[in-house]
């Protein structure tokens, strides 16, 4: 899991197309690995590279420093299509830590939250303001569940409570269970054994 997610302030990258599916995020031919490392080089591969592997100079993701733009502002119905955990892996490895859209596919949302990528849904007016000002830093405060920009009122967003807790603590489901190992052991120690039938 990535580091705990509490507050993220960053400029954004805007990919305004609607219905960006998971095959566009990470093409199927790159799904042969079970390792997350290096998948960022293949994020939006067919948008970023020619058939011979030459980078496309007009591709926005080839022209920015991912360390300065950790938030992706994506078009409506983001990450639709097939369920593939490699999609959030590729986005995280590229450098994104959050995705903002007017709607995000449910399965992708679940996969993203389990892997440390924050999906945030906002109204159309907020999205339009974000899309128009990618160089204006955005702050995502997960503790307060607010999106903030300097000149605008905070915009609330919601994250499923258990997923939010895991993000704040920087753990996945297994890590959360392991953090409760002493309490589980105490319970098992005092639990009455089942009687044989």
Backbone as a printed PyTorch tensor [residue, N CA C, xyz], in Angstrom:
tensor([[[  0.8410,  -1.2020,   0.0000],
         [  0.0000,   0.0000,   0.0000],
         [  0.8750,   1.2500,   0.0000]],

        [[  0.3790,   2.3090,  -0.6600],
         [  1.0870,   3.5850,  -0.5710],
         [  1.0400,   4.1280,   0.8550]],

        [[  1.6750,   5.2740,   1.0580],
         [  1.6660,   5.9140,   2.3640],
         [  0.2450,   6.3040,   2.7600]],

        [[  0.0110,   6.5330,   4.0460],
         [ -1.3100,   7.0030,   4.4650],
         [ -1.7410,   8.2410,   3.6860]],

        [[ -3.0110,   8.3120,   3.3820],
         [ -3.5690,   9.4260,   2.6310],
         [ -4.4000,  10.2550,   3.5950]],

        [[ -3.9250,  11.4760,   3.8530],
         [ -4.6960,  12.3840,   4.7030],
         [ -5.0620,  13.6410,   3.9200]],

        [[ -4.0490,  14.3810,   3.4830],
         [ -4.2770,  15.5860,   2.6800],
         [ -3.3090,  15.5810,   1.5120]],

        [[ -3.8280,  15.8530,   0.3350],
         [ -3.0180,  15.9310,  -0.8730],
         [ -3.2780,  17.2710,  -1.5420]],

        [[ -2.2260,  18.0330,  -1.8060],
         [ -2.3270,  19.2890,  -2.5480],
         [ -1.4740,  19.1640,  -3.7960]],

        [[ -2.0690,  19.4310,  -4.9410],
         [ -1.3640,  19.2320,  -6.1970],
         [ -2.0590,  19.9760,  -7.3260]],

        [[ -1.2860,  20.2940,  -8.3720],
         [ -1.8850,  20.6710,  -9.6360],
         [ -2.5070,  19.4170, -10.2440]],

        [[ -3.2600,  19.5970, -11.3210],
         [ -3.9780,  18.4670, -11.8940],
         [ -3.5930,  18.2160, -13.3440]],

        [[ -3.9860,  17.0530, -13.8330],
         [ -3.9390,  16.7060, -15.2470],
         [ -5.3780,  16.4810, -15.6750]],

        [[ -5.7880,  17.0700, -16.7840],
         [ -7.1650,  16.9370, -17.2520],
         [ -7.2080,  16.0280, -18.4780]],

        [[ -7.9880,  14.9610, -18.3720],
         [ -8.3370,  14.1000, -19.5070],
         [ -9.8610,  14.1450, -19.5840]],

        [[-10.3780,  15.0260, -20.4060],
         [-11.8050,  15.3690, -20.3500],
         [-12.7170,  14.4050, -21.0890]],

        [[-12.1600,  13.4400, -21.8080],
         [-12.9960,  12.5080, -22.5490],
         [-13.9100,  11.7320, -21.6010]],

        [[-15.1560,  11.5540, -22.0130],
         [-16.0780,  10.7030, -21.2580],
         [-15.8280,   9.2400, -21.6150]],

        [[-16.2220,   8.3650, -20.7140],
         [-16.1890,   6.9190, -20.9540],
         [-14.7840,   6.3750, -21.2060]],

        [[-13.7990,   6.9190, -20.5140],
         [-12.4530,   6.3320, -20.5760],
         [-12.5190,   4.9860, -19.8650]],

        [[-12.2610,   3.9110, -20.6000],
         [-12.4160,   2.5920, -19.9870],
         [-11.0790,   2.0480, -19.4950]],

        [[-11.1700,   0.9290, -18.7990],
         [ -9.9630,   0.3840, -18.1740],
         [ -8.9610,  -0.1290, -19.2080]],

        [[ -9.4230,  -0.4690, -20.4110],
         [ -8.4850,  -0.8960, -21.4500],
         [ -7.6960,   0.2840, -21.9990]],

        [[ -8.2630,   1.4760, -21.9170],
         [ -7.4990,   2.6650, -22.2940],
         [ -6.5130,   3.0390, -21.1850]],

        [[ -6.9180,   2.8330, -19.9390],
         [ -6.0220,   3.1260, -18.8190],
         [ -4.8090,   2.2000, -18.8520]],

        [[ -5.0490,   0.9000, -19.0420],
         [ -3.9560,  -0.0650, -19.1290],
         [ -4.3760,  -1.1590, -20.1100]],

        [[ -3.8710,  -1.1200, -21.3440],
         [ -4.2820,  -2.1010, -22.3550],
         [ -4.0630,  -3.5460, -21.8930]],

        [[ -4.9330,  -4.4210, -22.3850],
         [ -4.9530,  -5.8140, -21.9260],
         [ -3.6210,  -6.5230, -22.1180]],

        [[ -2.8520,  -6.1390, -23.1190],
         [ -1.5890,  -6.8500, -23.3810],
         [ -0.5570,  -6.6390, -22.2720]],

        [[ -0.8210,  -5.7020, -21.3570],
         [  0.1120,  -5.4570, -20.2550],
         [ -0.3710,  -6.0860, -18.9420]],

        [[ -1.3670,  -6.9580, -19.0230],
         [ -1.9280,  -7.5470, -17.8090],
         [ -1.2900,  -8.8740, -17.4340]],

        [[ -0.1910,  -9.2120, -18.0600],
         [  0.4330, -10.5110, -17.7860],
         [  1.2490, -10.5150, -16.5060]],

        [[  1.4690,  -9.3650, -15.9110],
         [  2.2830,  -9.2840, -14.6950],
         [  1.3990,  -9.2130, -13.4590]],

        [[  1.9150,  -9.7150, -12.3590],
         [  1.2320,  -9.5510, -11.0730],
         [  1.9630,  -8.5190, -10.2250]],

        [[  2.9720,  -7.8950, -10.8030],
         [  3.7190,  -6.8560, -10.1040],
         [  3.1870,  -5.4830, -10.5010]],

        [[  3.1030,  -4.5950,  -9.5300],
         [  2.6460,  -3.2330,  -9.8150],
         [  3.7700,  -2.3680, -10.3730]],

        [[  4.9900,  -2.7380, -10.0620],
         [  6.1450,  -1.9200, -10.4310],
         [  6.2920,  -1.8410, -11.9460]],

        [[  6.4190,  -0.6170, -12.4320],
         [  6.6270,  -0.4050, -13.8510],
         [  5.3720,  -0.2440, -14.6740]],

        [[  4.2030,  -0.4960, -14.0780],
         [  2.9600,  -0.3770, -14.8510],
         [  2.6650,   1.0660, -15.2620]],

        [[  3.2280,   2.0210, -14.5340],
         [  3.0000,   3.4230, -14.8750],
         [  3.5090,   3.7830, -16.2630]],

        [[  4.5250,   3.0750, -16.7370],
         [  5.0310,   3.3520, -18.0860],
         [  4.0170,   2.9590, -19.1480]],

        [[  3.0690,   2.0970, -18.7750],
         [  2.0420,   1.6490, -19.7200],
         [  0.6900,   2.3190, -19.4840]],

        [[  0.5900,   3.2000, -18.4900],
         [ -0.6740,   3.9070, -18.2550],
         [ -1.0250,   4.7270, -19.4910]],

        [[ -2.2250,   4.5440, -20.0090],
         [ -2.6880,   5.2310, -21.2240],
         [ -1.6980,   5.0270, -22.3780]],

        [[ -1.1460,   3.8370, -22.4570],
         [ -0.0700,   3.5350, -23.4050],
         [ -0.4090,   3.9310, -24.8380]],

        [[ -1.5910,   3.5430, -25.2960],
         [ -1.9160,   3.7920, -26.7000],
         [ -2.1870,   5.2580, -26.9880]],

        [[ -2.4230,   6.0460, -25.9720],
         [ -2.5610,   7.4880, -26.1310],
         [ -1.1910,   8.1640, -26.1140]],

        [[ -0.2070,   7.5140, -25.4890],
         [  1.0970,   8.1460, -25.2680],
         [  2.1740,   7.7320, -26.2590]],

        [[  1.9850,   6.5740, -26.9260],
         [  3.0550,   6.0390, -27.7690],
         [  2.5440,   5.6180, -29.1440]],

        [[  3.4120,   5.7740, -30.1280],
         [  3.1370,   5.2560, -31.4650],
         [  3.2860,   3.7350, -31.4340]],

        [[  2.8870,   3.0930, -32.5350],
         [  2.9640,   1.6280, -32.6060],
         [  4.3950,   1.1260, -32.4440]],

        [[  5.3740,   1.9410, -32.8480],
         [  6.7770,   1.5260, -32.7190],
         [  7.3850,   1.8830, -31.3650]],

        [[  6.5670,   2.4140, -30.4530],
         [  7.0430,   2.7530, -29.1120],
         [  7.5410,   4.1710, -28.9540]],

        [[  7.5340,   4.9410, -30.0280],
         [  7.9830,   6.3300, -29.9670],
         [  6.9720,   7.1780, -29.1970]],

        [[  7.4050,   7.9640, -28.2150],
         [  6.4630,   8.8110, -27.4800],
         [  5.7940,   9.8400, -28.3940]],

        [[  4.5120,  10.0330, -28.1900],
         [  3.7760,  11.0630, -28.9260],
         [  3.9850,  12.3930, -28.2130]],

        [[  4.6080,  13.3700, -28.8590],
         [  4.9060,  14.6380, -28.1780],
         [  3.6560,  15.4150, -27.7720]],

        [[  2.5400,  15.1860, -28.4610],
         [  1.3170,  15.9200, -28.1250],
         [  0.5710,  15.3270, -26.9270]],

        [[  0.9530,  14.1350, -26.4940],
         [  0.2640,  13.4810, -25.3710],
         [  0.5840,  14.2070, -24.0650]],

        [[ -0.4510,  14.6840, -23.3880],
         [ -0.2460,  15.4930, -22.1830],
         [  0.5420,  14.7320, -21.1190]],

        [[  0.3250,  13.4330, -21.0220],
         [  1.0230,  12.6570, -19.9920],
         [  2.5100,  12.4800, -20.2960]],

        [[  2.9190,  12.8030, -21.5110],
         [  4.3450,  12.7870, -21.8470],
         [  4.9940,  14.1520, -21.6610]],

        [[  4.1850,  15.1520, -21.3320],
         [  4.7110,  16.5210, -21.2600],
         [  4.7120,  17.0980, -19.8460]],

        [[  4.2840,  16.3310, -18.8730],
         [  4.1900,  16.8650, -17.5170],
         [  5.1170,  16.1020, -16.5770]],

        [[  5.3690,  16.7020, -15.4300],
         [  6.1160,  16.0380, -14.3660],
         [  5.0910,  15.4250, -13.4150]],

        [[  4.9770,  14.0870, -13.3720],
         [  3.9670,  13.4630, -12.5140],
         [  4.0970,  13.8380, -11.0370]],

        [[  5.2980,  14.1990, -10.6070],
         [  5.4810,  14.5790,  -9.2040],
         [  4.7750,  15.8910,  -8.8770]],

        [[  4.5140,  16.7140,  -9.8940],
         [  3.8520,  18.0040,  -9.6810],
         [  2.3430,  17.9340,  -9.9140]],

        [[  1.8850,  16.8450, -10.5270],
         [  0.4680,  16.7260, -10.8770],
         [ -0.0140,  15.3460, -10.4680]],

        [[ -0.4130,  15.2410,  -9.2060],
         [ -0.7640,  13.9460,  -8.6020],
         [ -2.2550,  13.6310,  -8.6930]],

        [[ -3.0310,  14.5870,  -9.2540],
         [ -4.4840,  14.4290,  -9.3130],
         [ -4.9300,  14.4190, -10.7730]],

        [[ -5.6730,  13.3950, -11.1570],
         [ -6.2290,  13.2870, -12.4970],
         [ -7.6800,  13.7660, -12.4730]],

        [[ -7.9990,  14.7410, -13.3180],
         [ -9.3820,  15.1990, -13.4950],
         [ -9.8700,  14.5590, -14.7900]],

        [[-10.7760,  13.6060, -14.6640],
         [-11.1820,  12.7710, -15.7930],
         [-12.6340,  13.0180, -16.1750]],

        [[-12.9490,  12.7000, -17.4290],
         [-14.3030,  12.8630, -17.9350],
         [-15.2980,  11.9240, -17.2700]],

        [[-16.5610,  12.1460, -17.5850],
         [-17.6620,  11.3900, -16.9880],
         [-17.5420,   9.8880, -17.2680]],

        [[-18.0200,   9.0920, -16.3160],
         [-18.0320,   7.6300, -16.4270],
         [-16.6110,   7.0870, -16.5690]],

        [[-15.7240,   7.5750, -15.7300],
         [-14.3210,   7.1720, -15.7850],
         [-14.1410,   5.7310, -15.3430]],

        [[-13.2580,   5.0250, -16.0420],
         [-12.8480,   3.6480, -15.7080],
         [-13.9840,   2.6480, -15.8440]],

        [[-14.8330,   2.8720, -16.8260],
         [-15.8760,   1.9010, -17.1240],
         [-15.2390,   0.6920, -17.8150]],

        [[-16.0360,  -0.3000, -18.1020],
         [-15.5160,  -1.4790, -18.8030],
         [-15.1080,  -2.5720, -17.8440]],

        [[-14.1510,  -3.3740, -18.2580],
         [-13.7950,  -4.5770, -17.5040],
         [-13.1580,  -4.2370, -16.1630]],

        [[-13.3100,  -5.1790, -15.2470],
         [-12.6990,  -5.0210, -13.9350],
         [-11.2600,  -5.4930, -14.0140]],

        [[-10.3330,  -4.5740, -13.7930],
         [ -8.9260,  -4.9690, -13.7430],
         [ -8.2060,  -4.1320, -12.6990]],

        [[ -7.6490,  -4.8280, -11.7280],
         [ -6.9400,  -4.1440, -10.6540],
         [ -5.6940,  -3.4340, -11.1720]],

        [[ -5.2220,  -3.8570, -12.3420],
         [ -4.0500,  -3.2070, -12.9350],
         [ -4.3190,  -1.7370, -13.2530]],

        [[ -5.5830,  -1.3450, -13.4330],
         [ -5.8780,   0.0560, -13.7790],
         [ -5.4580,   1.0080, -12.6530]],

        [[ -5.9110,   0.8170, -11.4120],
         [ -5.3850,   1.6900, -10.3600],
         [ -3.8930,   1.4950, -10.1150]],

        [[ -3.3830,   0.2790, -10.2930],
         [ -1.9390,   0.0570, -10.1440],
         [ -1.1670,   0.9360, -11.1160]],

        [[ -1.6240,   0.9820, -12.3790],
         [ -0.9170,   1.7700, -13.3940],
         [ -0.9860,   3.2590, -13.0760]],

        [[ -2.1360,   3.7230, -12.6310],
         [ -2.2790,   5.1460, -12.3020],
         [ -1.3860,   5.5170, -11.1260]],

        [[ -1.3700,   4.6760, -10.1090],
         [ -0.5150,   4.9320,  -8.9480],
         [  0.9600,   4.9150,  -9.3360]],

        [[  1.3630,   3.9370, -10.1390],
         [  2.7640,   3.8300, -10.5090],
         [  3.1870,   4.9860, -11.4150]],

        [[  2.2550,   5.5120, -12.1960],
         [  2.5640,   6.6930, -13.0060],
         [  2.8300,   7.8970, -12.1130]],

        [[  2.0950,   7.9790, -10.9860],
         [  2.2890,   9.0910, -10.0590],
         [  1.0240,   9.7010,  -9.5070]],

        [[ -0.1400,   9.2690, -10.0190],
         [ -1.4020,   9.8030,  -9.4970],
         [ -1.7030,   9.2260,  -8.1270]],

        [[ -2.3500,  10.0250,  -7.3050],
         [ -2.8030,   9.5470,  -5.9970],
         [ -4.3110,   9.7210,  -5.8490]],

        [[ -4.9400,  10.4640,  -6.8030],
         [ -6.3840,  10.6800,  -6.7410],
         [ -6.9320,  10.9050,  -8.1430]],

        [[ -8.1940,  10.5590,  -8.3170],
         [ -8.9370,  10.7990,  -9.5590],
         [-10.2120,  11.5310,  -9.1990]],

        [[-10.5080,  12.5990,  -9.9450],
         [-11.7370,  13.3580,  -9.7560],
         [-12.5510,  13.2750, -11.0400]],

        [[-13.8320,  12.9720, -10.9150],
         [-14.7210,  12.9200, -12.0660],
         [-16.1540,  13.1660, -11.5960]],

        [[-17.0460,  13.3670, -12.5670],
         [-18.4670,  13.4930, -12.2080],
         [-19.0760,  12.1280, -11.9300]],

        [[-18.5050,  11.0720, -12.4830],
         [-18.9000,   9.7080, -12.1190],
         [-17.7540,   8.7590, -12.4210]],

        [[-17.5840,   7.7930, -11.5420],
         [-16.4940,   6.8250, -11.6360],
         [-17.1070,   5.4340, -11.4840]],

        [[-16.6990,   4.5130, -12.3250],
         [-17.2660,   3.1650, -12.3020],
         [-17.1070,   2.5170, -10.9260]],

        [[-18.1440,   1.8130, -10.4950],
         [-18.1720,   1.2230,  -9.1530],
         [-17.0340,   0.2320,  -8.9170]],

        [[-16.7940,  -0.6620,  -9.8770],
         [-15.7540,  -1.6800,  -9.6670],
         [-14.3840,  -1.0200,  -9.5880]],

        [[-14.1360,  -0.0370, -10.4550],
         [-12.8690,   0.6780, -10.3780],
         [-12.7440,   1.3890,  -9.0330]],

        [[-13.8260,   2.0090,  -8.5640],
         [-13.7990,   2.6890,  -7.2620],
         [-13.3620,   1.7350,  -6.1710]],

        [[-13.9470,   0.5410,  -6.1630],
         [-13.5800,  -0.4560,  -5.1580],
         [-12.1140,  -0.8480,  -5.2800]],

        [[-11.6550,  -1.1130,  -6.4990],
         [-10.2450,  -1.4840,  -6.7070],
         [ -9.3060,  -0.3500,  -6.3220]],

        [[ -9.6950,   0.8790,  -6.6590],
         [ -8.8520,   2.0310,  -6.3440],
         [ -8.6880,   2.1810,  -4.8350]],

        [[ -9.7930,   2.1400,  -4.1120],
         [ -9.7440,   2.3200,  -2.6620],
         [ -8.9170,   1.2350,  -1.9910]],

        [[ -8.9940,   0.0170,  -2.4940],
         [ -8.2350,  -1.0910,  -1.9070],
         [ -6.7330,  -0.9650,  -2.1550]],

        [[ -6.3550,  -0.1030,  -3.1140],
         [ -4.9480,   0.0160,  -3.4820],
         [ -4.3440,   1.3770,  -3.1860]],

        [[ -5.0990,   2.2580,  -2.5180],
         [ -4.5250,   3.5250,  -2.0860],
         [ -4.7330,   4.6950,  -3.0240]],

        [[ -5.5930,   4.5310,  -4.0380],
         [ -5.9190,   5.6130,  -4.9730],
         [ -7.2810,   6.1740,  -4.5840]],

        [[ -7.3600,   7.4890,  -4.3690],
         [ -8.6030,   8.1020,  -3.9110],
         [ -9.4710,   8.5260,  -5.0950]],

        [[-10.6600,   7.9190,  -5.2600],
         [-11.6030,   8.3730,  -6.2810],
         [-12.5880,   9.3700,  -5.6630]],

        [[-12.7550,  10.5190,  -6.3210],
         [-13.6260,  11.5780,  -5.7930],
         [-14.6260,  11.9730,  -6.8710]],

        [[-15.9050,  11.9060,  -6.5320],
         [-16.9440,  12.3460,  -7.4580],
         [-17.4270,  13.7370,  -7.0490]],

        [[-17.5570,  14.6180,  -8.0540],
         [-17.9840,  15.9920,  -7.8160],
         [-19.1020,  16.3430,  -8.7940]],

        [[-19.7740,  17.4600,  -8.5420],
         [-20.8290,  17.9180,  -9.4360],
         [-20.2140,  18.5160, -10.7040]],

        [[-21.0530,  18.6990, -11.7150],
         [-20.5740,  19.1580, -13.0240],
         [-19.9560,  20.5460, -12.9640]],

        [[-20.4920,  21.4310, -12.1420],
         [-19.9420,  22.7850, -12.0500],
         [-18.5430,  22.7740, -11.4500]],

        [[-18.3590,  22.0020, -10.3790],
         [-17.0270,  21.8910,  -9.7740],
         [-16.0500,  21.2780, -10.7610]],

        [[-16.4910,  20.2350, -11.4720],
         [-15.6180,  19.5910, -12.4520],
         [-15.1860,  20.5840, -13.5270]],

        [[-16.1240,  21.3730, -14.0150],
         [-15.8090,  22.3430, -15.0650],
         [-14.7790,  23.3580, -14.5890]],

        [[-14.8850,  23.7910, -13.3390],
         [-13.9030,  24.7350, -12.7870],
         [-12.5310,  24.0900, -12.6740]],

        [[-12.4980,  22.8480, -12.2450],
         [-11.2210,  22.1320, -12.1420],
         [-10.5980,  21.9380, -13.5240]],

        [[-11.4180,  21.5430, -14.4850],
         [-10.9160,  21.2930, -15.8330],
         [-10.3770,  22.5610, -16.4880]],

        [[-10.9540,  23.6920, -16.1340],
         [-10.5400,  24.9620, -16.7290],
         [ -9.2650,  25.5230, -16.1090]],

        [[ -8.8740,  24.9980, -14.9300],
         [ -7.7240,  25.5610, -14.2120],
         [ -6.7730,  24.4650, -13.7150]],

        [[ -6.1620,  23.7010, -14.6190],
         [ -5.2920,  22.6060, -14.1670],
         [ -4.0330,  23.0670, -13.4420]],

        [[ -3.6420,  24.3220, -13.6300],
         [ -2.4420,  24.8180, -12.9490],
         [ -2.7360,  25.3810, -11.5650]],

        [[ -4.0130,  25.4130, -11.2000],
         [ -4.4000,  25.8910,  -9.8670],
         [ -4.3760,  24.7050,  -8.9040]],

        [[ -3.5690,  24.7550,  -7.8570],
         [ -3.5110,  23.6140,  -6.9300],
         [ -4.8670,  23.2900,  -6.3080]],

        [[ -5.0890,  22.0170,  -6.1470],
         [ -6.2950,  21.4920,  -5.5200],
         [ -5.8530,  20.7340,  -4.2730]],

        [[ -6.6180,  20.9000,  -3.2020],
         [ -6.3450,  20.1410,  -1.9770],
         [ -7.4860,  19.1730,  -1.7250]],

        [[ -7.1420,  17.9170,  -1.5540],
         [ -8.1000,  16.8900,  -1.1700],
         [ -7.7970,  16.5120,   0.2720]],

        [[ -8.7220,  16.8360,   1.1530],
         [ -8.5740,  16.5540,   2.5790],
         [ -9.4670,  15.3670,   2.9030]],

        [[ -8.8590,  14.2090,   3.0530],
         [ -9.6450,  12.9970,   3.2950],
         [-10.2270,  12.9780,   4.7010]],

        [[ -9.5180,  13.5440,   5.6630],
         [-10.0590,  13.5590,   7.0280],
         [-11.3410,  14.3770,   7.0800]],

        [[-11.3350,  15.5550,   6.4490],
         [-12.5190,  16.4120,   6.4290],
         [-13.4760,  16.0360,   5.3030]],

        [[-13.0250,  15.1990,   4.3640],
         [-13.7770,  14.8490,   3.1570],
         [-14.2070,  16.1190,   2.4170]],

        [[-13.1900,  16.9390,   2.1010],
         [-13.4130,  18.1870,   1.3910],
         [-12.3990,  18.3650,   0.2720]],

        [[-12.8730,  18.9450,  -0.8290],
         [-12.0170,  19.4040,  -1.9110],
         [-11.9410,  20.9110,  -1.7830]],

        [[-10.7060,  21.4510,  -1.7780],
         [-10.5530,  22.8960,  -1.6000],
         [ -9.6890,  23.4920,  -2.7030]],

        [[-10.0860,  24.6970,  -3.1060],
         [ -9.2960,  25.5370,  -4.0180],
         [ -9.2690,  26.9270,  -3.4070]],

        [[ -8.2230,  27.6720,  -3.6960],
         [ -8.0340,  28.9680,  -3.0380],
         [ -9.2440,  29.8750,  -3.1370]],

        [[ -9.8120,  30.0100,  -4.3290],
         [-10.8380,  31.0200,  -4.5560],
         [-12.2600,  30.4840,  -4.4370]],

        [[-12.4230,  29.2670,  -3.9900],
         [-13.7560,  28.6620,  -3.9920],
         [-14.1100,  28.0920,  -2.6270]],

        [[-15.3960,  27.9410,  -2.4110],
         [-15.8670,  27.3040,  -1.1760],
         [-15.5010,  25.8220,  -1.2030]],

        [[-15.2420,  25.2340,  -0.0470],
         [-14.9320,  23.7980,  -0.0140],
         [-16.0770,  22.9720,  -0.5940]],

        [[-15.7300,  21.9060,  -1.2830],
         [-16.7120,  21.0010,  -1.8720],
         [-16.6270,  19.6750,  -1.1180]],

        [[-17.7190,  19.2670,  -0.4770],
         [-17.6740,  17.9870,   0.2510],
         [-17.7030,  16.7990,  -0.7060]],

        [[-17.0600,  15.7210,  -0.2940],
         [-17.1620,  14.4580,  -1.0180],
         [-17.2400,  13.3420,   0.0100]],

        [[-17.6870,  12.1850,  -0.4110],
         [-17.8350,  11.0710,   0.5250],
         [-17.0100,   9.8720,   0.0760]],

        [[-16.5130,   9.1560,   1.0540],
         [-15.7860,   7.9120,   0.8230],
         [-16.3550,   6.8940,   1.8120]],

        [[-16.5670,   5.6800,   1.3390],
         [-17.1020,   4.6220,   2.1990],
         [-16.2420,   4.5510,   3.4710]],

        [[-16.8880,   4.5080,   4.6590],
         [-16.1410,   4.6740,   5.9190],
         [-14.9780,   3.7020,   6.1320]],

        [[-15.1740,   2.4210,   5.8440],
         [-14.0730,   1.4770,   6.0770],
         [-12.9110,   1.7540,   5.1240]],

        [[-13.2290,   2.0210,   3.8590],
         [-12.1780,   2.3400,   2.8880],
         [-11.4530,   3.6210,   3.2940]],

        [[-12.1960,   4.5920,   3.7840],
         [-11.5880,   5.8490,   4.2470],
         [-10.6090,   5.5760,   5.3930]],

        [[-11.0260,   4.7410,   6.3430],
         [-10.1570,   4.4210,   7.4740],
         [ -8.8620,   3.7560,   6.9920]],

        [[ -8.9980,   2.8290,   6.0490],
         [ -7.8120,   2.1450,   5.5250],
         [ -6.8810,   3.1210,   4.8190]],

        [[ -7.4430,   4.0450,   4.0110],
         [ -6.6170,   5.0400,   3.3340],
         [ -5.8970,   5.9300,   4.3390]],

        [[ -6.6260,   6.3850,   5.3440],
         [ -6.0240,   7.2600,   6.3520],
         [ -4.8820,   6.5570,   7.0870]],

        [[ -5.0470,   5.2470,   7.3080],
         [ -4.0300,   4.4840,   8.0340],
         [ -2.9420,   3.9190,   7.1230]],

        [[ -3.1700,   3.9790,   5.7910],
         [ -2.1850,   3.4300,   4.8610],
         [ -2.1180,   1.9170,   4.8940]],

        [[ -3.2810,   1.2600,   5.0370],
         [ -3.3290,  -0.2010,   5.0590],
         [ -4.3970,  -0.6920,   4.0890]],

        [[ -4.2320,  -1.9380,   3.6380],
         [ -5.3080,  -2.5780,   2.8890],
         [ -6.1130,  -3.4340,   3.8730]],

        [[ -7.0600,  -4.2200,   3.3520],
         [ -7.9130,  -5.0220,   4.2360],
         [ -7.0920,  -5.9840,   5.0850]],

        [[ -6.1030,  -6.6320,   4.4630],
         [ -5.2520,  -7.5560,   5.2200],
         [ -4.4650,  -6.8150,   6.2900]],

        [[ -3.9260,  -5.6650,   5.9410],
         [ -3.1900,  -4.8780,   6.9240],
         [ -4.0670,  -4.4540,   8.0900]],

        [[ -5.3230,  -4.1130,   7.7860],
         [ -6.2590,  -3.7360,   8.8470],
         [ -6.4980,  -4.9210,   9.7790]],

        [[ -6.7040,  -6.1110,   9.2010],
         [ -6.9060,  -7.3080,  10.0250],
         [ -5.6730,  -7.6040,  10.8750]],

        [[ -4.4920,  -7.4720,  10.2600],
         [ -3.2630,  -7.7440,  11.0030],
         [ -3.0700,  -6.7610,  12.1490]],

        [[ -3.5540,  -5.5320,  11.9780],
         [ -3.4200,  -4.5500,  13.0560],
         [ -4.2850,  -4.9100,  14.2570]],

        [[ -5.2530,  -5.7870,  14.0430],
         [ -6.1270,  -6.2260,  15.1370],
         [ -5.7580,  -7.6170,  15.6490]],

        [[ -4.5820,  -8.0930,  15.2720],
         [ -4.1650,  -9.4430,  15.6680],
         [ -4.1810,  -9.6580,  17.1840]],

        [[ -3.6960,  -8.6980,  18.0020],
         [ -3.7480,  -8.9380,  19.4540],
         [ -5.1750,  -9.1210,  19.9710]],

        [[ -6.1100,  -8.3190,  19.4900],
         [ -7.5030,  -8.4520,  19.9390],
         [ -8.0970,  -9.7730,  19.4790]],

        [[ -7.7370, -10.2120,  18.2680],
         [ -8.2230, -11.4930,  17.7600],
         [ -7.6630, -12.6270,  18.6130]],

        [[ -6.3830, -12.5440,  18.9650],
         [ -5.7670, -13.5830,  19.7950],
         [ -6.4070, -13.6210,  21.1800]],

        [[ -6.6810, -12.4440,  21.7550],
         [ -7.3310, -12.3980,  23.0710],
         [ -8.7120, -13.0410,  23.0170]],

        [[ -9.4530, -12.7490,  21.9460],
         [-10.7910, -13.3240,  21.8000],
         [-10.7120, -14.8440,  21.6890]],

        [[ -9.7740, -15.3130,  20.8620],
         [ -9.6330, -16.7560,  20.6720],
         [ -9.2180, -17.4510,  21.9710]],

        [[ -8.4400, -16.7510,  22.7900],
         [ -7.9500, -17.3640,  24.0300],
         [ -9.0740, -17.5910,  25.0340]],

        [[-10.0710, -16.7310,  25.0200],
         [-11.1570, -16.8610,  26.0150],
         [-12.4040, -17.5020,  25.4400]],

        [[-12.4500, -17.6990,  24.1350],
         [-13.6360, -18.2840,  23.5190],
         [-13.7820, -19.7390,  23.9400]],

        [[-14.9690, -20.1340,  24.2820],
         [-15.1820, -21.5160,  24.6810],
         [-15.0450, -22.4270,  23.4700]],

        [[-14.3430, -23.5310,  23.6030],
         [-14.2190, -24.4610,  22.4750],
         [-15.5820, -25.0560,  22.1310]],

        [[-15.7730, -25.3280,  20.8550],
         [-17.0320, -25.9280,  20.4270],
         [-17.0940, -27.3510,  20.9190]],

        [[-18.2650, -27.7540,  21.3530],
         [-18.4410, -29.1320,  21.8280],
         [-18.6140, -30.0510,  20.6480]],

        [[-18.0660, -31.2350,  20.7770],
         [-18.1840, -32.2060,  19.6790],
         [-19.6190, -32.6580,  19.5590]],

        [[-20.0570, -32.8500,  18.3400],
         [-21.4470, -33.2710,  18.0930],
         [-21.5940, -34.7450,  18.4270]]])
